[in-house]
Amino acid sequence: MDTDAALLAELHRLRRAVPDVSGALLAAVDGLLVASDLPGADPHHIAALSAASVGIGDRFTQSVGHGPLREFVVRGAEGWVVSYPAGDDAILTVVVAPGTDLDRLHTEARPVAHRLGALWVAIRQPTVATAIPPTTDPDAPLATRTPMAALPAGFWSESGGWRSPGRP
């Protein structure tokens, strides 16, 4: 099973375990969507809101000395939105109906968040082909550089960068 399918399988598993779950998604802490099983809402928008709310919630708990955030719970007239840290780099956000047993949700969702966080870390690990190159000697001389004046005419305009005055 590929990693995207594994992420979606975890989200589906949570929806099956807690029938009141109407949707779930995994977002990166920067607010980008990783995986979604969230019908009826824009998952990209919800991912961004999840990252912002968990960031604020974590600041709250740290500021008052209550330790790291365990979950961020928002109650609306039509249900709950609950976000859980999924490792250090991701967030599991779950949308549930009103009347949901939150203790049961927490019991089911925390292990899912943990597994999703581990999967996300595995996905983000650099492969041999994309490994970070070794650092260079900071005292080594700089390589020969080409002055800007020596670049071919129109270089910047062709690359979408700077355009000379008078050119569109």
DSSP file (Angstrom, degrees, kcal/mol; ACC not computed):
  #  RESIDUE AA STRUCTURE BP1 BP2  ACC     N-H-->O    O-->H-N    N-H-->O    O-->H-N    TCO  KAPPA ALPHA  PHI   PSI    X-CA   Y-CA   Z-CA
    1    1 A M              0   0    0      0, 0.0     2,-0.0     0, 0.0     5,-0.0   0.000 360.0 360.0 360.0 130.0    0.0    0.0    0.0
    2    2 A D     >  -     0   0    0      1,-0.1     4,-2.1     4,-0.0     5,-0.1  -0.274 360.0-105.7 -74.7 167.9    1.4    3.4   -0.9
    3    3 A T  H  > S+     0   0    0      1,-0.2     4,-2.4     2,-0.2     5,-0.2   0.864 117.9  53.3 -66.9 -37.6    1.7    6.1    1.6
    4    4 A D  H  > S+     0   0    0      1,-0.2     4,-2.3     2,-0.2    -1,-0.2   0.924 111.3  47.1 -62.2 -42.7   -1.2    8.2    0.3
    5    5 A A  H  > S+     0   0    0      1,-0.2     4,-2.4     2,-0.2    -2,-0.2   0.869 110.3  53.2 -65.3 -36.4   -3.4    5.2    0.5
    6    6 A A  H  X S+     0   0    0     -4,-2.1     4,-1.8     2,-0.2    -2,-0.2   0.899 108.5  49.7 -65.8 -40.4   -2.2    4.5    4.0
    7    7 A L  H  X S+     0   0    0     -4,-2.4     4,-1.8     1,-0.2    -2,-0.2   0.944 113.3  45.6 -62.4 -47.7   -3.0    8.0    5.1
    8    8 A L  H  X S+     0   0    0     -4,-2.3     4,-2.7     1,-0.2     5,-0.2   0.868 108.4  57.3 -64.4 -36.1   -6.5    7.8    3.6
    9    9 A A  H  X S+     0   0    0     -4,-2.4     4,-2.4     1,-0.2    -1,-0.2   0.895 106.2  49.7 -61.9 -39.7   -7.0    4.3    5.2
   10   10 A E  H  X S+     0   0    0     -4,-1.8     4,-1.9     2,-0.2    -1,-0.2   0.914 111.1  48.9 -64.8 -42.3   -6.3    5.8    8.6
   11   11 A L  H  X S+     0   0    0     -4,-1.8     4,-1.8     1,-0.2    -2,-0.2   0.916 113.3  47.1 -63.9 -42.2   -8.8    8.6    8.1
   12   12 A H  H  X S+     0   0    0     -4,-2.7     4,-2.1     1,-0.2    -2,-0.2   0.890 108.2  56.4 -64.4 -39.6  -11.5    6.0    6.9
   13   13 A R  H  X S+     0   0    0     -4,-2.4     4,-2.1     1,-0.2    -1,-0.2   0.895 106.4  49.9 -60.5 -40.5  -10.7    3.8    9.9
   14   14 A L  H  X S+     0   0    0     -4,-1.9     4,-2.1     1,-0.2    -1,-0.2   0.916 108.8  51.8 -64.9 -42.6  -11.5    6.7   12.2
   15   15 A R  H  < S+     0   0    0     -4,-1.8     6,-0.3     1,-0.2    -1,-0.2   0.867 112.1  46.7 -62.8 -35.6  -14.8    7.4   10.5
   16   16 A R  H  < S+     0   0    0     -4,-2.1    -1,-0.2     1,-0.2    -2,-0.2   0.865 111.5  51.1 -72.8 -35.4  -15.8    3.7   10.8
   17   17 A A  H  < S+     0   0    0     -4,-2.1    -2,-0.2     1,-0.3    -1,-0.2   0.840 118.9  35.5 -72.1 -33.7  -14.8    3.6   14.5
   18   18 A V  S >< S-     0   0    0     -4,-2.1     3,-2.2    -5,-0.1    -1,-0.3  -0.896  71.2-164.7-123.8  99.8  -16.8    6.7   15.5
   19   19 A P  T 3  S+     0   0    0      0, 0.0    -1,-0.1     0, 0.0    -2,-0.1   0.737  85.0  64.6 -59.5 -24.3  -20.0    6.9   13.5
   20   20 A D  T 3  S+     0   0    0     77,-0.1    77,-1.7    81,-0.1     2,-0.5   0.564  75.5 106.8 -77.0  -6.6  -20.6   10.5   14.4
   21   21 A V  E <   -A   96   0A   0     -3,-2.2    75,-0.3    -6,-0.3     3,-0.1  -0.615  44.8-179.1 -74.0 120.6  -17.5   11.6   12.5
   22   22 A S  E     -     0   0A   0     73,-2.7     2,-0.3    -2,-0.5    74,-0.2   0.595  64.2 -16.4 -96.1 -12.3  -18.6   13.3    9.3
   23   23 A G  E     -A   95   0A   0     72,-1.3    72,-2.9    15,-0.2    -1,-0.3  -0.940  54.2-164.9-179.7 161.2  -15.1   14.0    8.0
   24   24 A A  E     -AB  94  37A   0     13,-1.6    13,-3.1    -2,-0.3     2,-0.3  -0.987   6.6-176.1-153.9 154.5  -11.4   14.1    8.8
   25   25 A L  E     -AB  93  36A   0     68,-2.3    68,-2.7    -2,-0.3     2,-0.5  -0.983  21.3-133.4-149.5 160.8   -8.2   15.5    7.3
   26   26 A L  E     -AB  92  35A   0      9,-3.1     8,-2.8    -2,-0.3     9,-1.8  -0.980  27.6-177.7-116.3 126.9   -4.5   15.6    7.9
   27   27 A A  E     -AB  91  33A   0     64,-2.7    64,-2.9    -2,-0.5     6,-0.2  -0.904  27.2-118.4-121.4 150.4   -2.8   18.9    7.5
   28   28 A A  E >   -A   90   0A   0      4,-3.0     3,-2.4    -2,-0.3    62,-0.3  -0.495  37.0-107.5 -76.6 158.5    0.9   19.9    7.7
   29   29 A V  T 3  S+     0   0    0     60,-1.8    61,-0.1     1,-0.3    -1,-0.1   0.688 120.4  63.4 -65.2 -15.7    1.7   22.4   10.5
   30   30 A D  T 3  S-     0   0    0     59,-0.3    -1,-0.3     2,-0.1    60,-0.1   0.444 122.7-105.3 -85.4   1.5    2.2   25.1    7.8
   31   31 A G  S <  S+     0   0    0     -3,-2.4     2,-0.3     1,-0.3    -2,-0.1   0.453  74.8 137.4  93.9   1.7   -1.5   24.7    6.8
   32   32 A L        -     0   0    0     15,-0.1    -4,-3.0    16,-0.1    -1,-0.3  -0.625  58.9-110.3 -83.5 141.5   -1.1   22.7    3.6
   33   33 A L  E     +B   27   0A   0     -2,-0.3    -6,-0.2    -6,-0.2     3,-0.1  -0.489  36.3 172.8 -71.4 133.5   -3.4   19.8    3.0
   34   34 A V  E     -     0   0A   0     -8,-2.8     2,-0.3     1,-0.4    -7,-0.2   0.794  67.8 -12.6-104.1 -51.5   -1.8   16.3    3.2
   35   35 A A  E     -B   26   0A   0     -9,-1.8    -9,-3.1   -28,-0.1    -1,-0.4  -0.988  64.0-161.4-152.8 149.0   -4.9   14.0    3.0
   36   36 A S  E     +B   25   0A   0     -2,-0.3   -11,-0.2   -11,-0.2   -28,-0.0  -0.996  29.7 166.5-143.3 138.2   -8.6   14.4    3.2
   37   37 A D  E     +B   24   0A   0    -13,-3.1   -13,-1.6    -2,-0.4   -12,-0.1  -0.530  50.3 124.2-133.5  61.9  -11.8   12.4    3.9
   38   38 A L    >   -     0   0    0    -15,-0.3     3,-0.8     3,-0.1   -15,-0.2  -0.800  40.4-168.9-131.5  86.8  -13.9   15.5    4.4
   39   39 A P  T 3   +     0   0    0      0, 0.0     3,-0.1     0, 0.0    -2,-0.1  -0.441  67.8  27.8 -75.0 151.0  -17.0   15.8    2.2
   40   40 A G  T 3  S+     0   0    0      1,-0.2     2,-0.3    -2,-0.1   -17,-0.0   0.492 107.5  71.3  85.0   3.4  -18.9   19.1    2.0
   41   41 A A  S <  S-     0   0    0     -3,-0.8    -1,-0.2     0, 0.0    -3,-0.1  -0.974  90.2 -97.8-145.9 158.0  -16.2   21.5    2.9
   42   42 A D     >  -     0   0    0     -2,-0.3     4,-2.2     1,-0.2     3,-0.3  -0.687  32.8-161.0 -77.3 107.4  -13.1   22.9    1.2
   43   43 A P  H  > S+     0   0    0      0, 0.0     4,-2.4     0, 0.0    -1,-0.2   0.814  87.6  56.4 -64.2 -30.0  -10.3   20.7    2.7
   44   44 A H  H  > S+     0   0    0      2,-0.2     4,-1.9     1,-0.2     5,-0.1   0.917 109.9  45.5 -66.4 -41.6   -7.6   23.2    1.8
   45   45 A H  H  > S+     0   0    0     -3,-0.3     4,-2.4     2,-0.2    -1,-0.2   0.919 113.9  48.6 -65.6 -44.4   -9.3   26.0    3.7
   46   46 A I  H  X S+     0   0    0     -4,-2.2     4,-2.5     1,-0.2    -2,-0.2   0.875 108.7  54.5 -65.4 -37.4  -10.0   23.7    6.7
   47   47 A A  H  X S+     0   0    0     -4,-2.4     4,-2.1     2,-0.2    -1,-0.2   0.923 109.7  46.9 -61.6 -44.1   -6.3   22.5    6.7
   48   48 A A  H  X S+     0   0    0     -4,-1.9     4,-2.1     1,-0.2    -2,-0.2   0.919 113.3  48.1 -64.6 -43.4   -5.2   26.2    6.9
   49   49 A L  H  X S+     0   0    0     -4,-2.4     4,-2.8     1,-0.2     5,-0.2   0.877 109.1  55.2 -63.9 -37.1   -7.6   26.9    9.7
   50   50 A S  H  X S+     0   0    0     -4,-2.5     4,-2.6     2,-0.2     5,-0.3   0.932 108.2  47.5 -60.9 -46.7   -6.5   23.8   11.5
   51   51 A A  H  X S+     0   0    0     -4,-2.1     4,-2.0     1,-0.2    -1,-0.2   0.915 114.1  47.1 -62.8 -42.8   -2.9   24.9   11.5
   52   52 A A  H  X S+     0   0    0     -4,-2.1     4,-2.2     2,-0.2    -2,-0.2   0.934 114.5  45.7 -65.0 -45.6   -3.8   28.3   12.7
   53   53 A S  H  X S+     0   0    0     -4,-2.8     4,-2.9     1,-0.2    -2,-0.2   0.899 113.4  48.2 -68.5 -39.9   -6.1   27.2   15.5
   54   54 A V  H  X S+     0   0    0     -4,-2.6     4,-2.7    -5,-0.2    -1,-0.2   0.889 110.3  53.3 -67.2 -37.3   -3.7   24.5   16.8
   55   55 A G  H  X S+     0   0    0     -4,-2.0     4,-1.9    -5,-0.3    -2,-0.2   0.927 112.8  43.2 -60.7 -44.4   -0.8   27.0   16.7
   56   56 A I  H  X S+     0   0    0     -4,-2.2     4,-2.5     2,-0.2    -2,-0.2   0.920 113.5  51.8 -66.8 -43.6   -2.9   29.4   18.8
   57   57 A G  H  X S+     0   0    0     -4,-2.9     4,-2.5     1,-0.2    -2,-0.2   0.898 109.3  49.8 -60.3 -40.9   -4.1   26.6   21.1
   58   58 A D  H  X S+     0   0    0     -4,-2.7     4,-2.4     2,-0.2     5,-0.2   0.904 109.7  50.9 -65.1 -40.6   -0.5   25.4   21.7
   59   59 A R  H  X S+     0   0    0     -4,-1.9     4,-2.6    -5,-0.2    -2,-0.2   0.908 110.1  51.6 -61.9 -40.9    0.5   29.0   22.5
   60   60 A F  H  X S+     0   0    0     -4,-2.5     4,-1.9     2,-0.2     6,-0.2   0.962 112.0  44.0 -58.6 -53.7   -2.4   29.2   25.0
   61   61 A T  H  <>S+     0   0    0     -4,-2.5     5,-3.0     1,-0.2     6,-0.5   0.885 116.5  46.7 -64.5 -38.0   -1.5   26.0   26.8
   62   62 A Q  H ><5S+     0   0    0     -4,-2.4     3,-1.1     3,-0.2    -1,-0.2   0.900 110.0  54.3 -67.9 -39.9    2.2   26.8   26.9
   63   63 A S  H 3<5S+     0   0    0     -4,-2.6    -2,-0.2     1,-0.3    -1,-0.2   0.838 111.8  42.9 -65.6 -33.8    1.6   30.4   28.1
   64   64 A V  T 3<5S-     0   0    0     -4,-1.9    -1,-0.3    -5,-0.2    -2,-0.2   0.365 117.6-110.3 -95.4   6.6   -0.5   29.3   31.1
   65   65 A G  T < 5S+     0   0    0     -3,-1.1    -3,-0.2    -4,-0.2    -2,-0.1   0.768  78.7 128.6  77.5  26.0    1.9   26.5   32.0
   66   66 A H      < -     0   0    0     -5,-3.0    -4,-0.2     1,-0.3    -5,-0.1   0.277  64.8-125.0 -98.5  11.6   -0.4   23.6   31.0
   67   67 A G        -     0   0    0     -6,-0.5    -1,-0.3    -5,-0.2    -3,-0.1  -0.244  56.0 -11.6  81.3-169.1    2.2   21.9   28.8
   68   68 A P  S    S-     0   0    0      0, 0.0     2,-0.1     0, 0.0   -10,-0.0  -0.278  79.8 -94.6 -69.2 152.9    1.9   20.8   25.2
   69   69 A L        -     0   0    0      1,-0.1     3,-0.1   -15,-0.1   -11,-0.1  -0.425  33.7-177.1 -66.8 134.5   -1.5   20.8   23.4
   70   70 A R        -     0   0    0      1,-0.4     2,-0.3    -2,-0.1    -1,-0.1   0.775  69.3 -18.3 -99.6 -39.3   -3.4   17.5   23.4
   71   71 A E        -     0   0    0     13,-0.2     2,-0.5   -14,-0.1    -1,-0.4  -0.971  52.5-135.3-161.4 158.0   -6.3   18.6   21.3
   72   72 A F  E     -C   83   0A   0     11,-2.8    11,-2.6    -2,-0.3     2,-0.5  -0.979  26.9-166.1-120.3 117.1   -8.1   21.8   20.2
   73   73 A V  E     -C   82   0A   0     -2,-0.5     2,-0.4     9,-0.2     9,-0.2  -0.903   9.7-176.6-114.2 127.9  -11.9   21.6   20.5
   74   74 A V  E     -C   81   0A   0      7,-2.6     7,-2.5    -2,-0.5     2,-0.5  -0.989  10.6-157.1-122.5 127.8  -14.3   24.0   18.9
   75   75 A R  E     +C   80   0A   0     -2,-0.4     5,-0.2     5,-0.2     2,-0.2  -0.912  14.4 177.8-108.3 125.8  -18.0   23.6   19.5
   76   76 A G  E >   -C   79   0A   0      3,-3.5     3,-1.1    -2,-0.5    -2,-0.0  -0.662  46.5 -98.6-113.8 174.4  -20.5   25.1   17.1
   77   77 A A  T 3  S+     0   0    0      1,-0.2     3,-0.1    -2,-0.2    -1,-0.0   0.785 124.0  39.6 -63.2 -27.1  -24.3   25.0   17.0
   78   78 A E  T 3  S-     0   0    0      1,-0.2     2,-0.3    19,-0.1    -1,-0.2   0.247 127.1 -56.8-110.2  11.9  -24.2   22.1   14.5
   79   79 A G  E <   -C   76   0A   0     -3,-1.1    -3,-3.5    18,-0.2     2,-0.3  -0.953  61.3 -61.4 148.3-166.3  -21.3   20.0   15.9
   80   80 A W  E     -CD  75  96A   0     16,-2.1    16,-2.6    -2,-0.3     2,-0.4  -0.848  19.5-158.0-120.6 151.1  -17.7   19.9   16.9
   81   81 A V  E     -CD  74  95A   0     -7,-2.5    -7,-2.6    -2,-0.3     2,-0.4  -0.991  20.2-175.7-125.3 122.4  -14.3   20.4   15.2
   82   82 A V  E     -CD  73  94A   0     12,-2.8    12,-3.3    -2,-0.4     2,-0.4  -0.974   6.6-166.0-125.0 129.6  -11.5   18.7   17.0
   83   83 A S  E     -CD  72  93A   0    -11,-2.6   -11,-2.8    -2,-0.4    10,-0.2  -0.943   3.6-170.4-118.1 137.6   -7.8   19.0   16.0
   84   84 A Y  E     - D   0  92A   0      8,-3.2     8,-2.9    -2,-0.4     2,-0.2  -0.965  30.4-110.3-124.1 137.9   -5.0   16.7   17.4
   85   85 A P  E     - D   0  91A   0      0, 0.0     2,-0.6     0, 0.0     6,-0.3  -0.494  25.9-159.4 -61.8 135.7   -1.3   17.1   16.9
   86   86 A A  E  >  - D   0  90A   0      4,-3.1     4,-0.5     1,-0.2     3,-0.5  -0.771  62.6 -52.3-117.8  82.7   -0.1   14.3   14.7
   87   87 A G  T  4 S-     0   0    0     -2,-0.6    -1,-0.2     1,-0.2     3,-0.1  -0.454  92.1 -54.8  76.7-159.7    3.6   14.2   15.5
   88   88 A D  T  4 S+     0   0    0      1,-0.1    -1,-0.2    -2,-0.1     3,-0.0   0.625 134.8  39.8 -89.3 -14.2    5.6   17.4   15.4
   89   89 A D  T  4 S+     0   0    0     -3,-0.5   -60,-1.8    28,-0.1     2,-0.3   0.344 107.6  50.3-122.1   6.3    4.7   18.3   11.8
   90   90 A A  E  <  -AD  28  86A   0     -4,-0.5    -4,-3.1   -62,-0.3     2,-0.4  -0.933  55.9-145.7-146.0 166.8    1.1   17.4   11.2
   91   91 A I  E     -AD  27  85A   0    -64,-2.9   -64,-2.7    -2,-0.3     2,-0.6  -0.999   8.1-148.8-137.5 130.4   -2.4   17.9   12.5
   92   92 A L  E     -AD  26  84A   0     -8,-2.9    -8,-3.2    -2,-0.4     2,-0.5  -0.898  18.7-168.7 -95.8 123.8   -5.4   15.6   12.4
   93   93 A T  E     -AD  25  83A   0    -68,-2.7   -68,-2.3    -2,-0.6     2,-0.4  -0.966   1.7-169.5-117.6 131.4   -8.7   17.5   12.3
   94   94 A V  E     -AD  24  82A   0    -12,-3.3   -12,-2.8    -2,-0.5     2,-0.5  -0.963  11.0-154.2-124.0 133.7  -12.0   15.7   12.8
   95   95 A V  E     +AD  23  81A   0    -72,-2.9   -73,-2.7    -2,-0.4   -72,-1.3  -0.936  23.9 178.1-107.9 125.2  -15.5   17.1   12.2
   96   96 A V  E     -AD  21  80A   0    -16,-2.6   -16,-2.1    -2,-0.5   -75,-0.2  -0.886  28.2-105.3-131.0 159.3  -18.2   15.5   14.3
   97   97 A A    >   -     0   0    0    -77,-1.7     3,-1.2    -2,-0.3   -18,-0.2  -0.317  47.6 -88.0 -76.0 159.4  -22.0   15.8   14.9
   98   98 A P  T 3  S+     0   0    0      0, 0.0    -1,-0.1     0, 0.0     3,-0.1  -0.363 114.1  36.2 -63.5 150.9  -23.5   17.4   18.0
   99   99 A G  T 3  S+     0   0    0      1,-0.3     2,-0.1    -3,-0.1    -2,-0.1   0.480  81.9 151.5  83.8   2.5  -24.1   14.9   20.8
  100  100 A T    <   -     0   0    0     -3,-1.2     2,-1.1     1,-0.1    -1,-0.3  -0.409  55.8-115.4 -66.2 140.1  -20.9   13.0   20.0
  101  101 A D     >  -     0   0    0      1,-0.2     4,-2.2    -3,-0.1     3,-0.2  -0.679  30.4-167.4 -75.5 100.7  -19.2   11.3   22.9
  102  102 A L  H  > S+     0   0    0     -2,-1.1     4,-3.1     1,-0.2     5,-0.2   0.829  82.7  58.7 -65.6 -32.2  -16.0   13.3   23.0
  103  103 A D  H  > S+     0   0    0      2,-0.2     4,-2.3     1,-0.2    -1,-0.2   0.929 109.1  44.9 -61.7 -43.1  -14.2   10.9   25.4
  104  104 A R  H  > S+     0   0    0      2,-0.2     4,-2.2     1,-0.2     5,-0.2   0.914 112.4  52.2 -65.7 -41.4  -14.8    8.1   22.9
  105  105 A L  H  X S+     0   0    0     -4,-2.2     4,-3.5     1,-0.2     5,-0.3   0.947 110.5  47.3 -58.9 -48.1  -13.6   10.4   20.0
  106  106 A H  H  X S+     0   0    0     -4,-3.1     4,-2.2     1,-0.2    -1,-0.2   0.910 110.4  53.1 -59.6 -42.4  -10.4   11.3   21.9
  107  107 A T  H  < S+     0   0    0     -4,-2.3    -1,-0.2    -5,-0.2    -2,-0.2   0.880 118.7  35.3 -60.9 -39.1   -9.8    7.6   22.7
  108  108 A E  H  X S+     0   0    0     -4,-2.2     4,-1.0    -5,-0.1    -2,-0.2   0.871 119.2  48.4 -81.8 -38.9  -10.1    6.7   19.0
  109  109 A A  H  X S+     0   0    0     -4,-3.5     4,-3.0    -5,-0.2     5,-0.2   0.839  99.1  63.6 -78.6 -34.2   -8.6    9.8   17.4
  110  110 A R  H  X S+     0   0    0     -4,-2.2     4,-2.2    -5,-0.3    -1,-0.2   0.932 105.9  44.4 -60.0 -46.8   -5.4   10.1   19.5
  111  111 A P  H  > S+     0   0    0      0, 0.0     4,-2.5     0, 0.0    -1,-0.2   0.884 113.5  52.0 -64.4 -34.6   -3.9    6.8   18.3
  112  112 A V  H  X S+     0   0    0     -4,-1.0     4,-2.9     2,-0.2     5,-0.2   0.930 109.1  50.0 -63.7 -43.9   -4.9    7.6   14.7
  113  113 A A  H  X S+     0   0    0     -4,-3.0     4,-2.5     1,-0.2    -1,-0.2   0.904 110.2  51.1 -60.0 -41.1   -3.2   11.0   15.0
  114  114 A H  H  X S+     0   0    0     -4,-2.2     4,-2.0    -5,-0.2    -2,-0.2   0.935 112.5  44.9 -62.0 -46.8   -0.1    9.2   16.3
  115  115 A R  H  X S+     0   0    0     -4,-2.5     4,-2.4     2,-0.2    -2,-0.2   0.907 113.4  50.2 -65.2 -41.3   -0.1    6.7   13.4
  116  116 A L  H  X S+     0   0    0     -4,-2.9     4,-2.7     1,-0.2    -1,-0.2   0.901 108.9  52.6 -63.4 -40.0   -0.7    9.5   10.9
  117  117 A G  H  X S+     0   0    0     -4,-2.5     4,-2.1    -5,-0.2    -1,-0.2   0.906 109.7  48.4 -61.2 -41.5    2.2   11.5   12.3
  118  118 A A  H  X S+     0   0    0     -4,-2.0     4,-2.1     2,-0.2    -2,-0.2   0.900 112.1  48.9 -66.2 -40.5    4.5    8.5   11.9
  119  119 A L  H  X S+     0   0    0     -4,-2.4     4,-2.2     2,-0.2    -2,-0.2   0.910 110.2  51.6 -63.5 -41.4    3.4    8.0    8.3
  120  120 A W  H  X S+     0   0    0     -4,-2.7     4,-2.0     1,-0.2    -2,-0.2   0.892 109.0  50.2 -64.5 -39.8    3.9   11.7    7.6
  121  121 A V  H  X S+     0   0    0     -4,-2.1     4,-0.9     1,-0.2    -1,-0.2   0.922 110.2  50.7 -62.7 -43.1    7.4   11.6    9.0
  122  122 A A  H >< S+     0   0    0     -4,-2.1     3,-0.5     1,-0.2    -2,-0.2   0.883 110.1  49.8 -63.0 -38.1    8.2    8.5    6.8
  123  123 A I  H 3< S+     0   0    0     -4,-2.2    -1,-0.2     1,-0.2    -2,-0.2   0.892 111.5  48.6 -65.5 -39.3    6.9   10.3    3.7
  124  124 A R  H 3< S+     0   0    0     -4,-2.0    -1,-0.2    -5,-0.2    -2,-0.2   0.544  81.7 114.2 -83.6  -7.1    9.0   13.4    4.4
  125  125 A Q  S << S-     0   0    0     -4,-0.9     2,-0.1    -3,-0.5     6,-0.0  -0.434  74.8-113.3 -64.1 133.4   12.3   11.5    5.1
  126  126 A P        -     0   0    0      0, 0.0     2,-0.1     0, 0.0     5,-0.1  -0.425  28.3-136.7 -68.1 142.5   14.8   12.4    2.3
  127  127 A T    >   -     0   0    0     -2,-0.1     3,-0.6     1,-0.1     4,-0.4  -0.387  30.9 -96.4 -88.0 174.2   15.7    9.6    0.0
  128  128 A V  G >  S+     0   0    0      1,-0.2     3,-0.9     2,-0.2    -1,-0.1   0.891 126.0  52.9 -58.4 -39.6   19.2    8.8   -1.1
  129  129 A A  G 3  S+     0   0    0      1,-0.2    -1,-0.2     0, 0.0     0, 0.0   0.788 117.9  35.7 -68.9 -27.0   18.6   10.8   -4.3
  130  130 A T  G <  S+     0   0    0     -3,-0.6    -1,-0.2     2,-0.1    -2,-0.2   0.190  85.3 138.3-112.2  16.5   17.4   13.9   -2.4
  131  131 A A    <   -     0   0    0     -3,-0.9    -3,-0.1    -4,-0.4    -4,-0.1  -0.252  65.5 -97.5 -61.8 150.3   19.7   13.7    0.6
  132  132 A I        -     0   0    0      1,-0.1    -1,-0.1    -6,-0.0     3,-0.1  -0.519  43.2-117.8 -69.3 128.7   21.2   17.0    1.7
  133  133 A P        -     0   0    0      0, 0.0    -1,-0.1     0, 0.0     3,-0.1  -0.286  37.6 -90.6 -66.5 154.8   24.7   17.4    0.3
  134  134 A P        -     0   0    0      0, 0.0     2,-0.0     0, 0.0     0, 0.0  -0.294  49.2 -99.7 -63.6 150.6   27.5   17.6    2.8
  135  135 A T        -     0   0    0     -3,-0.1     2,-0.2     1,-0.1    -3,-0.0  -0.354  37.6-126.2 -69.4 152.0   28.4   21.1    4.0
  136  136 A T        -     0   0    0      1,-0.1    -1,-0.1    -3,-0.1     3,-0.0  -0.537  32.9 -85.6 -96.0 165.1   31.4   22.7    2.3
  137  137 A D    >   -     0   0    0     -2,-0.2     3,-1.6     1,-0.2    -1,-0.1  -0.573  32.7-148.7 -69.4 119.9   34.4   24.2    4.0
  138  138 A P  T 3  S+     0   0    0      0, 0.0    -1,-0.2     0, 0.0    -2,-0.0   0.709  96.6  54.6 -66.6 -17.4   33.4   27.8    4.9
  139  139 A D  T 3  S+     0   0    0      2,-0.1     3,-0.1     3,-0.0    -2,-0.1   0.474  82.9 111.1 -93.4  -2.0   37.0   28.9    4.4
  140  140 A A  S <  S-     0   0    0     -3,-1.6     3,-0.1     1,-0.1    -4,-0.0  -0.398  79.7 -98.5 -70.2 148.9   37.3   27.5    0.9
  141  141 A P        -     0   0    0      0, 0.0    -1,-0.1     0, 0.0     2,-0.1  -0.324  43.8-100.4 -66.0 151.2   37.6   30.1   -1.9
  142  142 A L        -     0   0    0      1,-0.1     3,-0.1    -3,-0.1     2,-0.0  -0.366  38.7-107.4 -69.0 149.8   34.4   31.0   -3.8
  143  143 A A        -     0   0    0      1,-0.1     2,-0.2    -3,-0.1    -1,-0.1  -0.316  49.6 -79.4 -70.0 161.3   33.8   29.4   -7.1
  144  144 A T        -     0   0    0      1,-0.0     2,-0.3    -2,-0.0    -1,-0.1  -0.438  54.0-157.1 -63.9 132.1   34.2   31.6  -10.2
  145  145 A R        -     0   0    0     -2,-0.2    -1,-0.0    -3,-0.1    -3,-0.0  -0.859  13.7-125.7-116.3 149.6   31.0   33.7  -10.6
  146  146 A T        -     0   0    0     -2,-0.3     5,-0.1     2,-0.0    -2,-0.0  -0.824  28.5-125.6 -93.9 122.0   29.6   35.3  -13.7
  147  147 A P    >   -     0   0    0      0, 0.0     3,-1.6     0, 0.0     4,-0.3  -0.314  21.7-116.1 -62.9 151.2   28.9   39.0  -13.4
  148  148 A M  G >  S+     0   0    0      1,-0.3     3,-1.6     2,-0.2    -2,-0.0   0.849 113.7  62.1 -56.8 -36.5   25.4   40.1  -14.2
  149  149 A A  G 3  S+     0   0    0      1,-0.3    -1,-0.3     4,-0.0     4,-0.0   0.736  98.1  58.3 -64.9 -20.7   26.6   42.2  -17.1
  150  150 A A  G <  S+     0   0    0     -3,-1.6    -1,-0.3     2,-0.1    -2,-0.2   0.529  81.3 105.5 -88.3  -5.6   27.9   39.1  -18.8
  151  151 A L  S <  S-     0   0    0     -3,-1.6     3,-0.1    -4,-0.3     4,-0.1  -0.440  85.3 -92.2 -72.2 149.7   24.6   37.3  -18.9
  152  152 A P    >   -     0   0    0      0, 0.0     3,-1.8     0, 0.0     4,-0.2  -0.258  49.7 -91.8 -62.5 148.3   22.9   37.1  -22.3
  153  153 A A  T 3  S+     0   0    0      1,-0.3    -4,-0.0     2,-0.1    -3,-0.0  -0.323 112.9  21.0 -58.9 139.1   20.5   39.9  -23.2
  154  154 A G  T 3> S+     0   0    0     -3,-0.1     4,-2.4     3,-0.0    -1,-0.3   0.490  82.5 130.2  81.1   3.8   16.9   39.1  -22.2
  155  155 A F  H <> S+     0   0    0     -3,-1.8     4,-1.5     1,-0.2     6,-0.2   0.935  75.3  41.2 -55.5 -50.0   18.0   36.5  -19.7
  156  156 A W  H  4>S+     0   0    0     -4,-0.2     5,-2.0     1,-0.2     4,-0.5   0.893 114.1  50.7 -70.0 -39.4   15.8   37.8  -16.9
  157  157 A S  H >45S+     0   0    0      1,-0.2     3,-0.6     2,-0.2    -1,-0.2   0.870 111.1  49.6 -67.9 -33.9   12.7   38.6  -19.1
  158  158 A E  H 3<5S+     0   0    0     -4,-2.4    -1,-0.2     1,-0.2    -2,-0.2   0.818 111.1  49.4 -71.3 -30.5   12.8   35.0  -20.5
  159  159 A S  T 3<5S-     0   0    0     -4,-1.5    -1,-0.2    -5,-0.2    -2,-0.2   0.456 117.8-110.9 -88.8   0.5   13.1   33.5  -17.1
  160  160 A G  T < 5S+     0   0    0     -3,-0.6    -3,-0.2    -4,-0.5    -4,-0.1   0.496  84.4 108.0  86.6   2.6   10.1   35.5  -15.8
  161  161 A G  S   <S-     0   0    0     -5,-2.0    -1,-0.1     1,-0.3    -5,-0.0   0.324  73.8  -7.7 -89.5-139.9   12.3   37.6  -13.5
  162  162 A W        -     0   0    0     -3,-0.1     2,-0.4     1,-0.1    -1,-0.3  -0.201  61.5-155.7 -58.3 142.4   13.4   41.2  -13.7
  163  163 A R        -     0   0    0     -3,-0.1     3,-0.1    -7,-0.1    -1,-0.1  -0.965  21.0-112.6-121.5 139.8   12.5   43.1  -16.9
  164  164 A S    >   -     0   0    0     -2,-0.4     3,-1.9     1,-0.1     0, 0.0  -0.321  48.0 -83.8 -67.8 153.3   14.4   46.1  -18.2
  165  165 A P  T 3  S+     0   0    0      0, 0.0    -1,-0.1     0, 0.0     0, 0.0  -0.263 116.3  27.7 -57.5 142.0   12.6   49.5  -18.2
  166  166 A G  T 3  S+     0   0    0      1,-0.3    -2,-0.1    -3,-0.1     0, 0.0   0.321  96.6 107.2  88.7  -7.8   10.4   50.0  -21.3
  167  167 A R    <         0   0    0     -3,-1.9    -1,-0.3     1,-0.1    -4,-0.1  -0.860 360.0 360.0-103.2 139.6    9.8   46.2  -21.8
  168  168 A P              0   0    0      0, 0.0    -1,-0.1     0, 0.0    -5,-0.0   0.490 360.0 360.0 -68.2 360.0    6.4   44.8  -21.0
